[in-house]
Amino acid sequence: MSAPAKLPSCPICGKPADPKLKPFCSERCSDIDLGRWLSDRYVIPASEDEDDGDLPPARKPESE
Ligand SMILES: [Zn+2]
């Protein structure tokens, strides 16, 4: 296939990017990428000096 690749392909869906939104093809894909980026940062296993508590201080369910 020889497509005139003037614009980069959208890294999200692979469609030709929109010049205004490149390298994405749409705001939706841009948002998706941004979301991935943010989630990546949050997902990073931050096993630094954080308290090594296994669970967050969630209140225990009262059992009768
Ligand atoms: Zn896209």
PDB file of the backbone (N, CA, C, O) and the ligand in Angstrom, with CONECT records:
HET     ZN  A 101       1
ATOM      1  N   MET A   1       0.847  -1.204   0.000  1.00  0.00           N
ATOM      2  CA  MET A   1       0.000   0.000   0.000  1.00  0.00           C
ATOM      3  C   MET A   1       0.872   1.239   0.000  1.00  0.00           C
ATOM      4  O   MET A   1       1.841   1.326   0.754  1.00  0.00           O
ATOM      5  N   SER A   2       0.536   2.174  -0.827  1.00  0.00           N
ATOM      6  CA  SER A   2       1.296   3.421  -0.864  1.00  0.00           C
ATOM      7  C   SER A   2       0.349   4.590  -0.638  1.00  0.00           C
ATOM      8  O   SER A   2      -0.226   5.153  -1.570  1.00  0.00           O
ATOM      9  N   ALA A   3       0.216   4.918   0.595  1.00  0.00           N
ATOM     10  CA  ALA A   3      -0.687   6.020   0.924  1.00  0.00           C
ATOM     11  C   ALA A   3       0.123   7.287   1.143  1.00  0.00           C
ATOM     12  O   ALA A   3       1.189   7.265   1.759  1.00  0.00           O
ATOM     13  N   PRO A   4      -0.391   8.363   0.640  1.00  0.00           N
ATOM     14  CA  PRO A   4       0.294   9.652   0.854  1.00  0.00           C
ATOM     15  C   PRO A   4       0.300  10.012   2.328  1.00  0.00           C
ATOM     16  O   PRO A   4      -0.651  10.597   2.846  1.00  0.00           O
ATOM     17  N   ALA A   5       1.378   9.655   2.986  1.00  0.00           N
ATOM     18  CA  ALA A   5       1.428   9.844   4.437  1.00  0.00           C
ATOM     19  C   ALA A   5       1.937  11.235   4.764  1.00  0.00           C
ATOM     20  O   ALA A   5       3.058  11.418   5.240  1.00  0.00           O
ATOM     21  N   LYS A   6       1.110  12.175   4.503  1.00  0.00           N
ATOM     22  CA  LYS A   6       1.510  13.533   4.868  1.00  0.00           C
ATOM     23  C   LYS A   6       1.326  13.752   6.362  1.00  0.00           C
ATOM     24  O   LYS A   6       2.106  14.429   7.032  1.00  0.00           O
ATOM     25  N   LEU A   7       0.257  13.142   6.841  1.00  0.00           N
ATOM     26  CA  LEU A   7      -0.036  13.290   8.264  1.00  0.00           C
ATOM     27  C   LEU A   7       0.293  12.000   8.989  1.00  0.00           C
ATOM     28  O   LEU A   7       0.199  10.911   8.424  1.00  0.00           O
ATOM     29  N   PRO A   8       0.669  12.133  10.217  1.00  0.00           N
ATOM     30  CA  PRO A   8       0.942  10.936  11.017  1.00  0.00           C
ATOM     31  C   PRO A   8      -0.336  10.180  11.283  1.00  0.00           C
ATOM     32  O   PRO A   8      -1.428  10.750  11.278  1.00  0.00           O
ATOM     33  N   SER A   9      -0.190   8.910  11.513  1.00  0.00           N
ATOM     34  CA  SER A   9      -1.374   8.118  11.821  1.00  0.00           C
ATOM     35  C   SER A   9      -1.736   8.295  13.280  1.00  0.00           C
ATOM     36  O   SER A   9      -0.874   8.412  14.152  1.00  0.00           O
ATOM     37  N   CYS A  10      -3.010   8.312  13.513  1.00  0.00           N
ATOM     38  CA  CYS A  10      -3.473   8.441  14.885  1.00  0.00           C
ATOM     39  C   CYS A  10      -2.958   7.256  15.701  1.00  0.00           C
ATOM     40  O   CYS A  10      -3.218   6.104  15.352  1.00  0.00           O
ATOM     41  N   PRO A  11      -2.248   7.525  16.759  1.00  0.00           N
ATOM     42  CA  PRO A  11      -1.687   6.433  17.571  1.00  0.00           C
ATOM     43  C   PRO A  11      -2.758   5.630  18.280  1.00  0.00           C
ATOM     44  O   PRO A  11      -2.491   4.558  18.824  1.00  0.00           O
ATOM     45  N   ILE A  12      -3.954   6.150  18.270  1.00  0.00           N
ATOM     46  CA  ILE A  12      -5.039   5.461  18.973  1.00  0.00           C
ATOM     47  C   ILE A  12      -5.761   4.503  18.048  1.00  0.00           C
ATOM     48  O   ILE A  12      -5.918   3.321  18.357  1.00  0.00           O
ATOM     49  N   CYS A  13      -6.196   5.020  16.916  1.00  0.00           N
ATOM     50  CA  CYS A  13      -7.003   4.174  16.036  1.00  0.00           C
ATOM     51  C   CYS A  13      -6.334   3.939  14.691  1.00  0.00           C
ATOM     52  O   CYS A  13      -6.780   3.098  13.911  1.00  0.00           O
ATOM     53  N   GLY A  14      -5.262   4.683  14.417  1.00  0.00           N
ATOM     54  CA  GLY A  14      -4.522   4.435  13.191  1.00  0.00           C
ATOM     55  C   GLY A  14      -5.038   5.211  12.001  1.00  0.00           C
ATOM     56  O   GLY A  14      -4.488   5.095  10.906  1.00  0.00           O
ATOM     57  N   LYS A  15      -6.063   5.987  12.185  1.00  0.00           N
ATOM     58  CA  LYS A  15      -6.585   6.789  11.092  1.00  0.00           C
ATOM     59  C   LYS A  15      -5.684   7.984  10.844  1.00  0.00           C
ATOM     60  O   LYS A  15      -4.918   8.385  11.720  1.00  0.00           O
ATOM     61  N   PRO A  16      -5.775   8.546   9.663  1.00  0.00           N
ATOM     62  CA  PRO A  16      -4.991   9.749   9.376  1.00  0.00           C
ATOM     63  C   PRO A  16      -5.310  10.844  10.384  1.00  0.00           C
ATOM     64  O   PRO A  16      -6.472  11.098  10.701  1.00  0.00           O
ATOM     65  N   ALA A  17      -4.275  11.478  10.874  1.00  0.00           N
ATOM     66  CA  ALA A  17      -4.477  12.478  11.911  1.00  0.00           C
ATOM     67  C   ALA A  17      -5.079  13.748  11.338  1.00  0.00           C
ATOM     68  O   ALA A  17      -4.953  14.058  10.154  1.00  0.00           O
ATOM     69  N   ASP A  18      -5.724  14.450  12.217  1.00  0.00           N
ATOM     70  CA  ASP A  18      -6.279  15.736  11.821  1.00  0.00           C
ATOM     71  C   ASP A  18      -5.201  16.796  12.041  1.00  0.00           C
ATOM     72  O   ASP A  18      -4.594  16.870  13.109  1.00  0.00           O
ATOM     73  N   PRO A  19      -4.975  17.607  11.020  1.00  0.00           N
ATOM     74  CA  PRO A  19      -3.923  18.622  11.145  1.00  0.00           C
ATOM     75  C   PRO A  19      -4.074  19.464  12.398  1.00  0.00           C
ATOM     76  O   PRO A  19      -3.091  19.909  12.992  1.00  0.00           O
ATOM     77  N   LYS A  20      -5.297  19.669  12.781  1.00  0.00           N
ATOM     78  CA  LYS A  20      -5.518  20.508  13.958  1.00  0.00           C
ATOM     79  C   LYS A  20      -5.312  19.745  15.257  1.00  0.00           C
ATOM     80  O   LYS A  20      -5.039  20.321  16.310  1.00  0.00           O
ATOM     81  N   LEU A  21      -5.450  18.448  15.148  1.00  0.00           N
ATOM     82  CA  LEU A  21      -5.398  17.639  16.369  1.00  0.00           C
ATOM     83  C   LEU A  21      -4.248  16.650  16.358  1.00  0.00           C
ATOM     84  O   LEU A  21      -4.138  15.799  17.241  1.00  0.00           O
ATOM     85  N   LYS A  22      -3.383  16.770  15.344  1.00  0.00           N
ATOM     86  CA  LYS A  22      -2.319  15.784  15.243  1.00  0.00           C
ATOM     87  C   LYS A  22      -1.512  15.711  16.528  1.00  0.00           C
ATOM     88  O   LYS A  22      -1.335  16.708  17.228  1.00  0.00           O
ATOM     89  N   PRO A  23      -1.039  14.542  16.815  1.00  0.00           N
ATOM     90  CA  PRO A  23      -1.054  13.376  15.920  1.00  0.00           C
ATOM     91  C   PRO A  23      -2.338  12.566  16.007  1.00  0.00           C
ATOM     92  O   PRO A  23      -2.382  11.415  15.573  1.00  0.00           O
ATOM     93  N   PHE A  24      -3.362  13.155  16.555  1.00  0.00           N
ATOM     94  CA  PHE A  24      -4.591  12.403  16.703  1.00  0.00           C
ATOM     95  C   PHE A  24      -5.566  12.753  15.580  1.00  0.00           C
ATOM     96  O   PHE A  24      -5.413  13.766  14.897  1.00  0.00           O
ATOM     97  N   CYS A  25      -6.560  11.903  15.407  1.00  0.00           N
ATOM     98  CA  CYS A  25      -7.507  12.128  14.324  1.00  0.00           C
ATOM     99  C   CYS A  25      -8.733  12.862  14.845  1.00  0.00           C
ATOM    100  O   CYS A  25      -9.507  13.438  14.080  1.00  0.00           O
ATOM    101  N   SER A  26      -8.890  12.830  16.144  1.00  0.00           N
ATOM    102  CA  SER A  26     -10.071  13.460  16.705  1.00  0.00           C
ATOM    103  C   SER A  26      -9.825  13.790  18.170  1.00  0.00           C
ATOM    104  O   SER A  26      -8.902  13.275  18.800  1.00  0.00           O
ATOM    105  N   GLU A  27     -10.664  14.649  18.684  1.00  0.00           N
ATOM    106  CA  GLU A  27     -10.515  14.998  20.093  1.00  0.00           C
ATOM    107  C   GLU A  27     -10.727  13.765  20.967  1.00  0.00           C
ATOM    108  O   GLU A  27     -10.138  13.623  22.039  1.00  0.00           O
ATOM    109  N   ARG A  28     -11.567  12.900  20.482  1.00  0.00           N
ATOM    110  CA  ARG A  28     -11.855  11.693  21.247  1.00  0.00           C
ATOM    111  C   ARG A  28     -10.576  10.872  21.441  1.00  0.00           C
ATOM    112  O   ARG A  28     -10.262  10.423  22.544  1.00  0.00           O
ATOM    113  N   CYS A  29      -9.859  10.694  20.344  1.00  0.00           N
ATOM    114  CA  CYS A  29      -8.629   9.920  20.445  1.00  0.00           C
ATOM    115  C   CYS A  29      -7.612  10.670  21.298  1.00  0.00           C
ATOM    116  O   CYS A  29      -6.849  10.065  22.051  1.00  0.00           O
ATOM    117  N   SER A  30      -7.612  11.964  21.173  1.00  0.00           N
ATOM    118  CA  SER A  30      -6.704  12.760  21.986  1.00  0.00           C
ATOM    119  C   SER A  30      -7.005  12.551  23.461  1.00  0.00           C
ATOM    120  O   SER A  30      -6.100  12.404  24.282  1.00  0.00           O
ATOM    121  N   ASP A  31      -8.272  12.542  23.776  1.00  0.00           N
ATOM    122  CA  ASP A  31      -8.670  12.320  25.166  1.00  0.00           C
ATOM    123  C   ASP A  31      -8.262  10.932  25.632  1.00  0.00           C
ATOM    124  O   ASP A  31      -7.794  10.737  26.753  1.00  0.00           O
ATOM    125  N   ILE A  32      -8.454   9.982  24.738  1.00  0.00           N
ATOM    126  CA  ILE A  32      -8.102   8.611  25.094  1.00  0.00           C
ATOM    127  C   ILE A  32      -6.620   8.520  25.407  1.00  0.00           C
ATOM    128  O   ILE A  32      -6.210   7.907  26.393  1.00  0.00           O
ATOM    129  N   ASP A  33      -5.825   9.143  24.547  1.00  0.00           N
ATOM    130  CA  ASP A  33      -4.382   9.092  24.767  1.00  0.00           C
ATOM    131  C   ASP A  33      -4.037   9.780  26.070  1.00  0.00           C
ATOM    132  O   ASP A  33      -3.217   9.292  26.848  1.00  0.00           O
ATOM    133  N   LEU A  34      -4.659  10.900  26.296  1.00  0.00           N
ATOM    134  CA  LEU A  34      -4.397  11.630  27.537  1.00  0.00           C
ATOM    135  C   LEU A  34      -4.779  10.772  28.737  1.00  0.00           C
ATOM    136  O   LEU A  34      -4.066  10.718  29.739  1.00  0.00           O
ATOM    137  N   GLY A  35      -5.902  10.114  28.612  1.00  0.00           N
ATOM    138  CA  GLY A  35      -6.346   9.253  29.702  1.00  0.00           C
ATOM    139  C   GLY A  35      -5.355   8.138  29.945  1.00  0.00           C
ATOM    140  O   GLY A  35      -5.052   7.800  31.090  1.00  0.00           O
ATOM    141  N   ARG A  36      -4.852   7.569  28.868  1.00  0.00           N
ATOM    142  CA  ARG A  36      -3.867   6.500  29.019  1.00  0.00           C
ATOM    143  C   ARG A  36      -2.633   7.037  29.715  1.00  0.00           C
ATOM    144  O   ARG A  36      -2.067   6.408  30.610  1.00  0.00           O
ATOM    145  N   TRP A  37      -2.239   8.204  29.278  1.00  0.00           N
ATOM    146  CA  TRP A  37      -1.017   8.792  29.840  1.00  0.00           C
ATOM    147  C   TRP A  37      -1.186   9.012  31.334  1.00  0.00           C
ATOM    148  O   TRP A  37      -0.304   8.698  32.133  1.00  0.00           O
ATOM    149  N   LEU A  38      -2.327   9.553  31.685  1.00  0.00           N
ATOM    150  CA  LEU A  38      -2.564   9.821  33.097  1.00  0.00           C
ATOM    151  C   LEU A  38      -2.648   8.516  33.880  1.00  0.00           C
ATOM    152  O   LEU A  38      -2.064   8.383  34.955  1.00  0.00           O
ATOM    153  N   SER A  39      -3.371   7.576  33.335  1.00  0.00           N
ATOM    154  CA  SER A  39      -3.529   6.310  34.044  1.00  0.00           C
ATOM    155  C   SER A  39      -2.176   5.620  34.169  1.00  0.00           C
ATOM    156  O   SER A  39      -1.900   4.940  35.158  1.00  0.00           O
ATOM    157  N   ASP A  40      -1.340   5.804  33.153  1.00  0.00           N
ATOM    158  CA  ASP A  40      -0.011   5.220  33.234  1.00  0.00           C
ATOM    159  C   ASP A  40       0.730   5.779  34.431  1.00  0.00           C
ATOM    160  O   ASP A  40       1.408   5.058  35.162  1.00  0.00           O
ATOM    161  N   ARG A  41       0.588   7.061  34.610  1.00  0.00           N
ATOM    162  CA  ARG A  41       1.291   7.682  35.727  1.00  0.00           C
ATOM    163  C   ARG A  41       0.757   7.161  37.054  1.00  0.00           C
ATOM    164  O   ARG A  41       1.497   6.928  38.010  1.00  0.00           O
ATOM    165  N   TYR A  42      -0.539   6.992  37.068  1.00  0.00           N
ATOM    166  CA  TYR A  42      -1.139   6.520  38.313  1.00  0.00           C
ATOM    167  C   TYR A  42      -0.836   5.043  38.548  1.00  0.00           C
ATOM    168  O   TYR A  42      -0.737   4.580  39.684  1.00  0.00           O
ATOM    169  N   VAL A  43      -0.696   4.332  37.458  1.00  0.00           N
ATOM    170  CA  VAL A  43      -0.486   2.887  37.571  1.00  0.00           C
ATOM    171  C   VAL A  43       0.921   2.554  38.033  1.00  0.00           C
ATOM    172  O   VAL A  43       1.179   1.488  38.593  1.00  0.00           O
ATOM    173  N   ILE A  44       1.815   3.485  37.786  1.00  0.00           N
ATOM    174  CA  ILE A  44       3.206   3.232  38.163  1.00  0.00           C
ATOM    175  C   ILE A  44       3.293   2.708  39.600  1.00  0.00           C
ATOM    176  O   ILE A  44       2.810   3.343  40.538  1.00  0.00           O
ATOM    177  N   PRO A  45       3.904   1.566  39.747  1.00  0.00           N
ATOM    178  CA  PRO A  45       4.049   0.978  41.090  1.00  0.00           C
ATOM    179  C   PRO A  45       4.972   1.826  41.945  1.00  0.00           C
ATOM    180  O   PRO A  45       6.196   1.700  41.891  1.00  0.00           O
ATOM    181  N   ALA A  46       4.365   2.678  42.723  1.00  0.00           N
ATOM    182  CA  ALA A  46       5.171   3.576  43.542  1.00  0.00           C
ATOM    183  C   ALA A  46       5.482   2.928  44.874  1.00  0.00           C
ATOM    184  O   ALA A  46       4.874   3.239  45.898  1.00  0.00           O
ATOM    185  N   SER A  47       6.425   2.035  44.836  1.00  0.00           N
ATOM    186  CA  SER A  47       6.799   1.363  46.088  1.00  0.00           C
ATOM    187  C   SER A  47       7.997   2.086  46.684  1.00  0.00           C
ATOM    188  O   SER A  47       9.083   1.532  46.848  1.00  0.00           O
ATOM    189  N   GLU A  48       7.749   3.329  46.992  1.00  0.00           N
ATOM    190  CA  GLU A  48       8.863   4.117  47.530  1.00  0.00           C
ATOM    191  C   GLU A  48       8.806   4.125  49.054  1.00  0.00           C
ATOM    192  O   GLU A  48       9.054   3.119  49.719  1.00  0.00           O
ATOM    193  N   ASP A  49       8.477   5.271  49.564  1.00  0.00           N
ATOM    194  CA  ASP A  49       8.446   5.370  51.018  1.00  0.00           C
ATOM    195  C   ASP A  49       7.023   5.345  51.553  1.00  0.00           C
ATOM    196  O   ASP A  49       6.774   5.587  52.734  1.00  0.00           O
ATOM    197  N   GLU A  50       6.113   5.050  50.665  1.00  0.00           N
ATOM    198  CA  GLU A  50       4.734   4.997  51.129  1.00  0.00           C
ATOM    199  C   GLU A  50       4.561   3.915  52.170  1.00  0.00           C
ATOM    200  O   GLU A  50       5.230   2.882  52.134  1.00  0.00           O
ATOM    201  N   ASP A  51       3.680   4.157  53.072  1.00  0.00           N
ATOM    202  CA  ASP A  51       3.442   3.137  54.090  1.00  0.00           C
ATOM    203  C   ASP A  51       3.050   1.842  53.400  1.00  0.00           C
ATOM    204  O   ASP A  51       2.189   1.817  52.521  1.00  0.00           O
ATOM    205  N   ASP A  52       3.684   0.798  53.810  1.00  0.00           N
ATOM    206  CA  ASP A  52       3.465  -0.466  53.113  1.00  0.00           C
ATOM    207  C   ASP A  52       2.194  -1.157  53.611  1.00  0.00           C
ATOM    208  O   ASP A  52       2.148  -2.376  53.778  1.00  0.00           O
ATOM    209  N   GLY A  53       1.198  -0.362  53.835  1.00  0.00           N
ATOM    210  CA  GLY A  53      -0.072  -0.968  54.249  1.00  0.00           C
ATOM    211  C   GLY A  53      -0.687  -1.672  53.062  1.00  0.00           C
ATOM    212  O   GLY A  53      -0.665  -1.168  51.939  1.00  0.00           O
ATOM    213  N   ASP A  54      -1.214  -2.797  53.315  1.00  0.00           N
ATOM    214  CA  ASP A  54      -1.799  -3.566  52.224  1.00  0.00           C
ATOM    215  C   ASP A  54      -3.100  -2.930  51.756  1.00  0.00           C
ATOM    216  O   ASP A  54      -3.348  -2.808  50.556  1.00  0.00           O
ATOM    217  N   LEU A  55      -3.920  -2.530  52.705  1.00  0.00           N
ATOM    218  CA  LEU A  55      -5.207  -1.972  52.341  1.00  0.00           C
ATOM    219  C   LEU A  55      -5.322  -0.556  52.872  1.00  0.00           C
ATOM    220  O   LEU A  55      -4.725  -0.206  53.890  1.00  0.00           O
ATOM    221  N   PRO A  56      -6.083   0.235  52.181  1.00  0.00           N
ATOM    222  CA  PRO A  56      -6.344   1.588  52.658  1.00  0.00           C
ATOM    223  C   PRO A  56      -7.171   1.524  53.929  1.00  0.00           C
ATOM    224  O   PRO A  56      -7.863   0.536  54.177  1.00  0.00           O
ATOM    225  N   PRO A  57      -7.102   2.554  54.718  1.00  0.00           N
ATOM    226  CA  PRO A  57      -7.851   2.570  55.981  1.00  0.00           C
ATOM    227  C   PRO A  57      -9.350   2.613  55.761  1.00  0.00           C
ATOM    228  O   PRO A  57     -10.025   3.575  56.128  1.00  0.00           O
ATOM    229  N   ALA A  58      -9.846   1.573  55.169  1.00  0.00           N
ATOM    230  CA  ALA A  58     -11.286   1.509  54.924  1.00  0.00           C
ATOM    231  C   ALA A  58     -11.981   0.969  56.168  1.00  0.00           C
ATOM    232  O   ALA A  58     -11.474   0.085  56.859  1.00  0.00           O
ATOM    233  N   ARG A  59     -13.125   1.516  56.420  1.00  0.00           N
ATOM    234  CA  ARG A  59     -13.843   1.066  57.609  1.00  0.00           C
ATOM    235  C   ARG A  59     -14.353  -0.355  57.392  1.00  0.00           C
ATOM    236  O   ARG A  59     -14.851  -0.704  56.322  1.00  0.00           O
ATOM    237  N   LYS A  60     -14.220  -1.132  58.400  1.00  0.00           N
ATOM    238  CA  LYS A  60     -14.623  -2.522  58.252  1.00  0.00           C
ATOM    239  C   LYS A  60     -16.148  -2.631  58.300  1.00  0.00           C
ATOM    240  O   LYS A  60     -16.812  -1.914  59.049  1.00  0.00           O
ATOM    241  N   PRO A  61     -16.672  -3.512  57.512  1.00  0.00           N
ATOM    242  CA  PRO A  61     -18.142  -3.726  57.531  1.00  0.00           C
ATOM    243  C   PRO A  61     -18.564  -4.322  58.862  1.00  0.00           C
ATOM    244  O   PRO A  61     -17.983  -5.292  59.349  1.00  0.00           O
ATOM    245  N   GLU A  62     -19.563  -3.730  59.415  1.00  0.00           N
ATOM    246  CA  GLU A  62     -20.024  -4.235  60.703  1.00  0.00           C
ATOM    247  C   GLU A  62     -20.715  -5.578  60.536  1.00  0.00           C
ATOM    248  O   GLU A  62     -21.614  -5.743  59.711  1.00  0.00           O
ATOM    249  N   SER A  63     -20.284  -6.498  61.313  1.00  0.00           N
ATOM    250  CA  SER A  63     -20.906  -7.819  61.234  1.00  0.00           C
ATOM    251  C   SER A  63     -21.650  -8.104  62.526  1.00  0.00           C
ATOM    252  O   SER A  63     -21.133  -7.877  63.620  1.00  0.00           O
ATOM    253  N   GLU A  64     -22.816  -8.584  62.392  1.00  0.00           N
ATOM    254  CA  GLU A  64     -23.606  -8.849  63.590  1.00  0.00           C
ATOM    255  C   GLU A  64     -23.291 -10.230  64.155  1.00  0.00           C
ATOM    256  O   GLU A  64     -23.865 -10.628  65.168  1.00  0.00           O
TER     257      GLU A  64
HETATM  258 ZN    ZN A 101      -7.953   8.283  16.167  1.00  0.00          ZN2+
END
